[in-house]
Amino acid sequence: MYVYKMSNRAPELIICSFIIASLLVIHFFTDLLRVTLAGTYALDVTLSQLIEAQSKDYAWLLKLLVNCFGYSCVFVPGYLIYKYVQRTNYLERGNKTFLHTAVNMCITGNTSYEAVDVIHVGSSSGIGGITDRERPSKRTSSQEAVQLLWCFGGLMVSYLTWGVLQEKIMTQNYLNFAGESAKFKDSQFLVFANRLLAFFVALFYLQWQPAPTRHRAPLYKYSYASFSNIMSAWFQYEALKFVNFPTQVLAKSCKIIPVMLMGKIMSKAKYESYEYVTAVLISLGMIFFMSGSSENNKVSGVTTLTGIFLLSMYMVFDSFTANWQGSLFKSYGMSSIQMMCGVNLFSSIFTGASLSMQGGFMDSLAFATEHPKFVFDMVVLSICSAVGQLFIYHTIDVFGPVVFTIIMTVRQAVAIMLSCFIYQHSISVLGIFGVLIVFLAIFLRVYCNQKLRAKRKRAEANKPRTAV
């Protein structure tokens, strides 16, 4: 009997050994890299501090490599467990332990019921889950106006506050109790804090939802969107060290181009001619803005190229996230809040593993204890990030992605003006002309989308109906 029980426990012991081995590898690699980089520094200095001590222009590259190694310490054991479970048929066994249930949810999901009807947003909106169809409205005009004002106000307040605090945390100095000033440097800790709070907000929302959509997607499928999401967020934060916030906001407007390219590669999507025209106009506007920003003309060539590269990688990963989430909505029909919960769960795991390896938790907590104003800014930043995600999903659900795009376009314009006013960024006439081109192209895209949808609706209404 004892031998039988041990044989039943053997697969679980092997699965746990994969996890323990990954933790040992993280510890060994951390010590090895810290000793290698230490040089004249004391060995009790954390890996994160040693990376920051490198040249500013190239420290981000070393940090990126270390981050990716931290993420691989989650991916690799996860992949080994996946292959082991498939080879041994572990999930077909009747031993229903907690580990068995967790592995089953991660690898196969909930397959006990049939697929539900799925709705999906096109990649041009950047959000999956809701179609651009005409929505039947049971509300009065006044109720509709109140809802629109609520969504507009929520998105504007949450994301304008988030944008201002994001730039403040990454570029401004904080005073400690002794009156000494210092900058917060670990952008990955901000990503971890934002994603962890967003996960708990989504989880709380799902627990109190009156009739939640049943979840059936394998959890591991969220990890791909999660990885691209945290990478895009990390590149976005790091880019603020090399380019000003208005440049970054304009770069976000260029997301349409990589989203379209990624949509063609992943989903074989087709686009209208006006979509290509507006994409080119947005690119031209961005070039004018970059050329006309007097502040960018003063920085070194390395810094300028680094900033452009970081922004480009941000857009590539962000466009993959939108398209991958869209494919998940199409395949499994989960709710947007379930998507938010799953993606932020893996984001917290990935960033937590990387921070543990680098000693980033200790550095960031030490900075937080010495700079109380930073704690306040970080908490408000994380709350705005989580609440902003809820407003995004609610706005698209009630009004559709066209109204959402218009609101976020207005938000981007206001964000640029706020940043220039608060942080004294200067933009030349050519830069202002570039801004106008970008936003004109975005509004032209929204207008053409609206006209095309109205044309299709009229064509559908004029179709001859066959008699029954």
C-alpha positions, 0 to 999 in steps of 0.5 A: 500500500505504501509503495502504491501511494508513493507511485501515485505521488511520484508525478507530483513530486516530479512537477514540484522538482521542476519548480524547485530546480528553477528557483535554484537556477535563479539563485545560482545565476543571480549570485554568479552575475552579481560577482561578475559585475561587482568589481570594486563594489561590495558583494552585498550590493543587489544585482539591480543596483549593479546594473544601474551603476553601468553606463546609462546608455547601455544599462537598459540592455543588460537589464533587458537580458536579465529580465528575460532570463527571469521570465524564462525561469517561469516559461522553461519549468512551465514548458517542462511540466506541460510536456511531462503531463502530456507524456505521462497522462497525469491529468487522466488519473483520478487523484484529484489533489490541489496540484492536479486541479491547478495543473488541469486549469493551466493546461486544459482549462474548463472543458466541461461545457460547450462553447458559447457564442463569441464576439470580437473586436477588430484589431484596429480598435486595439481591444478584443471582446466586443464587436462594432455592431449596432447595439440595441439601446434600452436607455433614454437619451438622458441616460445615454448622455450620463453614461457617456459622460461617466465613461469619458470622465473616468477615462480622462481622469484615470489615464491623464493622472496615470500619464502625469504620474508615470512621467513624474516617477521616471524623470523627477527627483524625490527628496528623502527625510534628510533632504537628499534627492534621488530618482526611482530607477526600477521601471519593472517594479512599477509594472509589477505593482500596476499588474498586481493591483489590476489582478486583484481588482479584476478578481474582486469584480469577478467575485461580485459579478451577479452572473459571470461568464463561465471560464474554459480557456487554459490559463497558460494561453494568457501567458503569451499576452501577459509576456508581451504586455509586460514587455511593452509596459517595460519598454514604455517606462524605459523609453521615458529615460530617453525621450520626453512624454509628448514624443511617447504619446505620439508614438502610441498613436503610431500603434496602428501600423504595427497592429495592422502588420501583426493582424496580417501576420497572425489573423490574415486580416484585410484592411480598407484603403483609407486605413493604409492612408491614415497609417501613412499620415500618422507616420509622417506626423510622427516624423515631423514631431520628432524632427521639430522637438527642440528638446530631442535635438540636444540629446546625443545620437545614442540616446535618440536611437535608443529612445526610438528603438525602445518605442518601436519595441513597445509598439511591436509587443503592444500590437501582438498583445491586442491581436493575441487577445483577440484570437483568445476571445474568438476561440474561448469567448471569455469576458473582458474582465476574465481576460484582464484577470488572467493576463495580470495574474501571469504578469505579476508572476513574471515580474515577481520572478525577475524582481526576486532575481535582481533584488529589485524588491529590496531596492524598491522597498528601501526607496519607498521607505525613504521617500514617502511621496513616491509611495503615494505616487506609486499607489495612485499610479497603480489605482489609475492603471487598474481603474482605467482598464475597467473603464476601457472594457465598460466603454467598449461594452456600452458604446463600442470601440469607435466612441472609445477611440474618440475619447482616447484620442482626445485624452492623448491630445490633452496629455500632450498639453498637460505634459508640456505645461507641467514639465516645460517641454518645448515643441517647435512649429514643425512639431505642432504641425506633426501633432495636428497631422497625427490627430487629423489622421486618427479622426479621419480614420474614425470618420471613415469607419463610421461611414463604412459601417453606415454604408454596410447597414444601408446595403443590408437593409436594402437586400431583397427578402425572400418570401417564406 
